[in-house]
Amino acid sequence: MTETPPPRRARAEIDLGALRANVRTLRARVAPHVRIMAVVKADAYGHGAVRCARAALDAGADWLGTATPHEALALRAAGITDVPVMCWLWTPGDPWDQGIEAGLDMSVSGMWALEEVVEAARRTGGTARVQLKADTGLGRNGCQPADWPELVGAALKAEADGLVKVTGLWSHFACADEPHHPSIAAQLDVFRSMLDHAEKAGVDPEVRHIANSPATLTLPEAHFDLVRPGIAMYGVSPSPELGTSAELGLRPVMSLKASVALVKRVPAGHGVSYGHHYVTDAETTLGLVPLGYADGVPRHASGRGPVLVDGTVRTVAGRVAMDQFVVDLGGDVPAPGTEAVLFGPGDRGEPTAEDWAAAADTIAYEIVTRIGARVPRVYLGE
């Protein structure tokens, strides 16, 4: 049987061995009783949800987490049926019926959502697994403290009627990636107060949780029963202030590579790419890299994005276009087809996702998550 050759234009290599190692590292950072929810929303931050979910479970994750119900249902459809899956971003009219039938844990932040899930439970004859989300200060989804008694009371009534089971109480940090930010302690105080109210009212949750990746790494007092690592599982530091991936004991999972499509000599004074924001100051060679903003290479990194070509880190010359960008090779003449590495773990001298984030004035989360479907994923260590 002939093996399929690796994609030549471009590919994102996904090191599942690194992902499993990251999950084990995160497991070692929490107490034995604390469960781990592997967050695989947004197609596992661009890495591939089903394969990454399976690798995380193999390494000891206990739960899976997604944003949308459709992401969670896709995991069930792929055969991941024997672990709890939570999804938290619901809108009116979403598939509550399917969520109940699939045994999903469904987040409820307000009365409208509780009413819809209760109606779905009546239609299906099932019992909905719901988790009540508290807005402890982030100001996005979640129930405000003033509205919490009403939501808790209504959920307990629905539970008494056999329509729902309140499986969790949870919240989300605003600034856990900023060590010692005063909102961290303030949110923990609010969360404990809201937990206390719900539990005294009669809620007996399976899990209580608030810790995202940075809180998993730095705030043991926030671990409660479960932590929800997302970006850390993929080996990317949640914040430069917390340290590099290596300093945190994590290994980046994604490497973005392409084949140089063309190398050519150009004279001094030659404009490069749209707008001629880069003009050669001497005779040189240019290399064409067949990746662009349609593939997720940020246009904001034009003139700044780093690329390893033939052992030397080059910089994007001029604007990133939709399908391609150019690097100035300084007179070197690598052969067409030479590998260009936009980012990876960094241990071969290649840039990292954090380097691209700095070049684009953004966060590394955006760099890996935005790599588009036109870039094939090649899985290693499967």
C-alpha positions as CSV (number, residue, x, y, z in Angstrom):
1,M,0.0,0.0,0.0
2,T,1.5,3.4,-1.0
3,E,1.7,6.0,1.7
4,T,0.1,9.4,0.9
5,P,2.8,12.0,0.6
6,P,2.7,15.0,2.8
7,P,1.0,18.1,1.4
8,R,3.5,20.2,-0.5
9,R,2.0,23.7,-0.6
10,A,1.4,24.0,3.1
11,R,0.5,22.0,6.1
12,A,-0.2,22.3,9.8
13,E,1.6,19.5,11.6
14,I,-0.3,18.5,14.8
15,D,1.9,16.6,17.3
16,L,-0.6,14.5,19.3
17,G,2.2,13.2,21.4
18,A,2.9,16.7,22.6
19,L,-0.8,17.2,23.4
20,R,-0.9,14.1,25.5
21,A,2.3,15.3,27.3
22,N,0.7,18.7,28.0
23,V,-2.4,17.0,29.4
24,R,-0.2,15.0,31.7
25,T,1.7,18.1,32.8
26,L,-1.6,19.9,33.6
27,R,-2.8,16.8,35.5
28,A,0.3,17.0,37.6
29,R,-0.5,20.7,38.5
30,V,-3.8,19.9,40.1
31,A,-4.8,17.8,43.1
32,P,-5.7,14.1,42.5
33,H,-9.5,14.7,43.1
34,V,-9.6,17.6,40.6
35,R,-11.0,16.6,37.2
36,I,-9.8,18.0,33.9
37,M,-12.0,19.3,31.1
38,A,-10.2,19.3,27.8
39,V,-11.5,22.3,25.9
40,V,-11.8,21.5,22.2
41,K,-14.0,24.4,21.1
42,A,-13.3,26.1,17.7
43,D,-12.1,22.8,16.2
44,A,-9.7,22.4,19.1
45,Y,-8.3,25.9,18.7
46,G,-7.6,25.0,15.0
47,H,-5.9,21.7,15.8
48,G,-8.8,19.3,15.0
49,A,-11.4,18.6,17.6
50,V,-12.0,14.9,17.3
51,R,-8.4,13.8,17.1
52,C,-7.4,16.2,19.9
53,A,-10.3,15.1,22.1
54,R,-9.3,11.5,21.8
55,A,-5.7,12.2,22.5
56,A,-6.6,14.3,25.6
57,L,-8.8,11.5,26.9
58,D,-6.1,9.0,26.3
59,A,-3.8,11.2,28.5
60,G,-6.2,11.3,31.3
61,A,-8.7,14.1,30.7
62,D,-12.1,13.4,32.3
63,W,-14.5,15.8,30.5
64,L,-14.6,17.6,27.1
65,G,-15.8,21.2,26.7
66,T,-17.0,23.1,23.6
67,A,-18.5,26.5,23.1
68,T,-21.5,25.6,20.8
69,P,-23.9,22.7,21.0
70,H,-23.1,21.9,17.3
71,E,-19.4,21.3,18.3
72,A,-20.5,19.1,21.1
73,L,-22.9,17.1,19.0
74,A,-20.2,16.6,16.4
75,L,-18.0,14.9,19.1
76,R,-20.9,12.5,19.9
77,A,-21.5,11.8,16.2
78,A,-17.8,10.9,15.9
79,G,-18.3,8.2,18.5
80,I,-17.1,9.9,21.6
81,T,-20.1,8.8,23.7
82,D,-18.7,7.6,27.0
83,V,-17.5,10.9,28.6
84,P,-19.3,14.0,29.7
85,V,-19.3,16.8,27.2
86,M,-20.2,20.4,28.2
87,C,-21.2,23.2,25.9
88,W,-21.9,26.7,27.0
89,L,-22.8,29.1,24.2
90,W,-26.5,28.6,23.5
91,T,-28.8,31.0,21.7
92,P,-32.6,30.9,21.5
93,G,-33.9,28.1,19.3
94,D,-30.7,26.0,19.5
95,P,-31.0,22.2,19.5
96,W,-31.8,21.6,23.2
97,D,-33.7,18.4,22.2
98,Q,-30.6,16.9,20.6
99,G,-28.5,18.0,23.5
100,I,-30.7,16.1,25.9
101,E,-30.8,13.0,23.7
102,A,-26.9,13.2,23.4
103,G,-26.5,13.5,27.2
104,L,-24.7,16.9,26.9
105,D,-24.1,19.1,29.9
106,M,-25.8,22.4,28.8
107,S,-25.0,25.7,30.3
108,V,-27.8,28.0,31.5
109,S,-27.2,31.6,32.2
110,G,-30.7,33.0,32.4
111,M,-34.3,32.3,32.7
112,W,-35.0,32.2,28.9
113,A,-32.5,29.3,28.6
114,L,-33.9,27.4,31.5
115,E,-37.4,27.7,30.1
116,E,-36.2,26.4,26.6
117,V,-34.4,23.5,28.1
118,V,-37.4,22.6,30.3
119,E,-39.7,22.6,27.3
120,A,-37.2,20.4,25.4
121,A,-37.2,18.0,28.3
122,R,-41.0,17.8,28.2
123,R,-40.9,17.2,24.5
124,T,-38.3,14.5,24.6
125,G,-39.3,12.8,27.8
126,G,-35.7,13.1,29.0
127,T,-33.9,14.8,31.9
128,A,-31.6,17.6,30.8
129,R,-28.2,17.9,32.4
130,V,-27.7,21.6,33.0
131,Q,-24.9,23.7,34.6
132,L,-25.8,27.1,36.0
133,K,-23.3,29.8,35.0
134,A,-22.6,32.7,37.4
135,D,-21.4,36.0,36.1
136,T,-18.9,36.8,38.9
137,G,-17.4,39.8,37.1
138,L,-16.5,38.9,33.5
139,G,-19.6,40.6,32.2
140,R,-20.2,38.2,29.3
141,N,-22.5,35.2,29.7
142,G,-23.7,34.1,33.1
143,C,-26.3,35.1,35.6
144,Q,-25.8,38.2,37.7
145,P,-25.7,37.8,41.5
146,A,-29.0,39.8,41.8
147,D,-30.8,37.3,39.5
148,W,-29.1,34.2,40.9
149,P,-31.8,33.3,43.5
150,E,-34.5,33.3,40.9
151,L,-32.5,31.1,38.5
152,V,-31.5,28.7,41.2
153,G,-35.0,28.4,42.5
154,A,-36.5,27.8,39.1
155,A,-33.8,25.2,38.3
156,L,-34.5,23.3,41.6
157,K,-38.2,23.3,40.8
158,A,-37.5,21.8,37.4
159,E,-35.2,19.3,39.0
160,A,-38.0,18.3,41.5
161,D,-40.2,17.8,38.5
162,G,-37.7,15.4,36.9
163,L,-37.0,17.7,33.9
164,V,-33.5,18.7,34.7
165,K,-30.5,17.7,36.8
166,V,-28.3,20.5,37.9
167,T,-24.9,18.9,37.4
168,G,-22.6,21.9,37.8
169,L,-22.1,25.5,39.0
170,W,-19.5,27.5,37.2
171,S,-18.0,30.8,36.1
172,H,-15.1,32.3,34.1
173,F,-12.3,34.6,35.0
174,A,-11.7,38.0,33.3
175,C,-8.0,38.5,34.2
176,A,-6.5,35.2,35.3
177,D,-3.7,35.7,32.8
178,E,-2.6,38.9,34.7
179,P,-1.0,37.7,37.9
180,H,-2.3,39.5,41.0
181,H,-5.0,41.4,39.2
182,P,-7.5,42.5,41.9
183,S,-10.4,41.1,39.9
184,I,-9.2,37.6,40.5
185,A,-9.7,37.6,44.2
186,A,-12.9,39.6,43.8
187,Q,-14.4,37.0,41.4
188,L,-13.4,34.1,43.6
189,D,-15.2,35.8,46.5
190,V,-18.4,36.3,44.4
191,F,-18.2,32.7,43.1
192,R,-17.9,31.3,46.6
193,S,-20.9,33.4,47.7
194,M,-23.0,32.3,44.7
195,L,-22.0,28.6,45.3
196,D,-23.0,29.0,49.0
197,H,-26.4,30.3,48.1
198,A,-27.1,27.5,45.5
199,E,-25.9,24.7,47.8
200,K,-27.9,26.0,50.8
201,A,-30.9,26.2,48.5
202,G,-30.5,22.5,47.7
203,V,-28.3,22.2,44.6
204,D,-25.9,19.2,44.8
205,P,-23.6,19.7,41.8
206,E,-21.2,17.1,40.4
207,V,-18.7,19.8,39.6
208,R,-17.9,23.4,40.6
209,H,-15.4,25.1,38.3
210,I,-14.0,28.5,37.3
211,A,-10.4,27.8,36.3
212,N,-9.3,28.3,32.7
213,S,-5.7,27.7,31.5
214,P,-3.9,30.5,33.4
215,A,-5.9,29.7,36.6
216,T,-5.1,26.0,36.2
217,L,-1.4,26.9,36.0
218,T,-1.2,29.5,38.7
219,L,-4.2,29.5,41.1
220,P,-4.7,26.3,43.0
221,E,-7.3,28.0,45.2
222,A,-9.5,28.3,42.1
223,H,-9.4,24.6,41.1
224,F,-12.5,23.4,43.0
225,D,-13.7,20.1,41.5
226,L,-12.6,20.6,37.8
227,V,-10.3,22.8,35.7
228,R,-10.8,23.8,32.1
229,P,-7.5,24.0,30.2
230,G,-7.8,25.3,26.7
231,I,-4.8,27.0,25.1
232,A,-2.4,25.4,27.6
233,M,-3.4,21.9,26.3
234,Y,-2.1,22.9,22.9
235,G,1.3,24.0,24.4
236,V,0.8,27.7,24.0
237,S,1.4,30.0,27.0
238,P,-1.8,31.8,28.0
239,S,0.2,35.0,28.6
240,P,3.8,36.2,28.3
241,E,3.4,37.4,31.9
242,L,3.0,33.8,33.1
243,G,6.1,32.6,31.2
244,T,6.9,30.9,27.9
245,S,5.6,27.5,27.0
246,A,8.9,25.9,27.9
247,E,9.0,27.6,31.3
248,L,5.5,26.3,32.0
249,G,6.5,22.8,31.0
250,L,4.4,22.8,27.8
251,R,5.2,21.9,24.2
252,P,3.5,23.6,21.3
253,V,1.4,21.1,19.3
254,M,1.0,22.9,16.0
255,S,3.7,23.7,13.5
256,L,2.8,25.6,10.3
257,K,5.0,24.9,7.3
258,A,5.0,25.6,3.6
259,S,7.1,25.0,0.5
260,V,8.9,27.9,-1.0
261,A,7.1,28.3,-4.4
262,L,9.6,30.5,-6.2
263,V,13.0,32.0,-5.7
264,K,14.1,34.9,-8.0
265,R,16.7,37.6,-8.4
266,V,15.5,41.2,-8.4
267,P,17.3,44.5,-8.7
268,A,17.7,47.3,-6.1
269,G,14.7,49.5,-5.9
270,H,12.2,46.7,-6.7
271,G,8.8,47.0,-5.0
272,V,7.4,43.9,-3.3
273,S,3.7,43.0,-2.9
274,Y,0.7,45.3,-2.7
275,G,1.3,49.0,-2.0
276,H,5.1,48.6,-2.4
277,H,5.5,49.0,1.4
278,Y,8.7,47.1,1.0
279,V,11.3,48.2,-1.7
280,T,14.6,46.3,-2.0
281,D,17.6,48.4,-1.1
282,A,20.1,46.3,-3.1
283,E,20.0,43.4,-5.6
284,T,18.7,40.4,-3.7
285,T,16.6,37.2,-4.0
286,L,13.0,36.9,-3.1
287,G,11.2,33.8,-1.9
288,L,7.5,33.3,-2.4
289,V,5.7,31.5,0.4
290,P,2.3,30.1,-0.7
291,L,0.3,31.1,2.5
292,G,-1.8,34.2,3.0
293,Y,-4.5,35.7,5.1
294,A,-7.1,33.3,3.6
295,D,-5.1,30.6,5.3
296,G,-4.9,32.5,8.6
297,V,-1.6,34.3,8.2
298,P,-2.4,37.7,9.8
299,R,-2.1,40.7,7.5
300,H,-1.3,42.7,10.5
301,A,2.1,41.0,10.6
302,S,3.0,42.4,7.2
303,G,6.6,43.5,7.3
304,R,7.1,41.9,10.7
305,G,6.2,38.2,10.6
306,P,9.2,35.8,11.1
307,V,9.8,32.7,8.9
308,L,12.6,30.1,9.1
309,V,13.9,29.4,5.6
310,D,16.9,27.2,5.0
311,G,18.2,27.7,8.5
312,T,17.8,31.5,8.7
313,V,14.9,33.4,10.1
314,R,13.6,35.9,7.5
315,T,10.9,38.5,7.8
316,V,7.8,39.0,5.7
317,A,8.7,41.6,3.0
318,G,5.8,43.9,2.3
319,R,2.2,43.0,2.7
320,V,0.7,39.6,3.4
321,A,-1.7,38.9,0.5
322,M,-4.7,36.5,0.4
323,D,-2.8,33.5,-0.8
324,Q,0.9,34.3,-0.5
325,F,3.7,36.5,0.9
326,V,7.3,37.2,0.1
327,V,10.5,37.0,2.2
328,D,13.7,38.8,1.3
329,L,16.4,36.0,1.2
330,G,19.3,38.5,1.1
331,G,21.0,36.9,-1.8
332,D,20.7,33.3,-0.7
333,V,19.2,30.9,-3.3
334,P,17.4,28.0,-1.7
335,A,15.8,25.6,-4.2
336,P,12.1,25.9,-4.9
337,G,10.4,23.5,-2.5
338,T,12.6,24.3,0.4
339,E,10.6,24.2,3.6
340,A,9.5,27.5,5.2
341,V,8.5,27.2,8.8
342,L,6.2,30.0,10.1
343,F,6.0,28.7,13.6
344,G,6.5,25.6,15.7
345,P,7.9,24.6,19.1
346,G,11.0,26.8,18.6
347,D,13.6,24.2,19.4
348,R,15.1,24.2,15.9
349,G,15.4,28.0,15.8
350,E,12.0,28.4,14.2
351,P,9.6,31.2,15.3
352,T,6.7,30.3,17.7
353,A,3.1,31.3,17.6
354,E,3.9,33.8,20.4
355,D,6.4,35.4,18.0
356,W,3.7,35.8,15.4
357,A,1.3,37.1,18.0
358,A,3.9,39.8,18.9
359,A,4.4,40.6,15.2
360,A,0.6,41.0,14.7
361,D,-0.1,42.8,18.0
362,T,-2.5,40.0,19.1
363,I,-2.5,36.9,21.2
364,A,-1.2,33.5,20.3
365,Y,-4.7,32.0,20.7
366,E,-5.7,33.9,17.6
367,I,-2.6,32.7,15.6
368,V,-3.3,29.0,16.0
369,T,-7.1,29.2,15.9
370,R,-7.3,31.2,12.7
371,I,-5.3,28.7,10.5
372,G,-7.9,28.0,7.9
373,A,-9.4,24.8,6.5
374,R,-7.4,25.2,3.2
375,V,-4.3,24.2,5.2
376,P,-4.3,20.4,5.6
377,R,-3.7,19.0,9.1
378,V,-1.1,16.3,9.3
379,Y,-1.3,14.3,12.5
380,L,1.9,13.0,14.2
381,G,2.1,10.6,17.1
382,E,-1.4,9.2,16.5
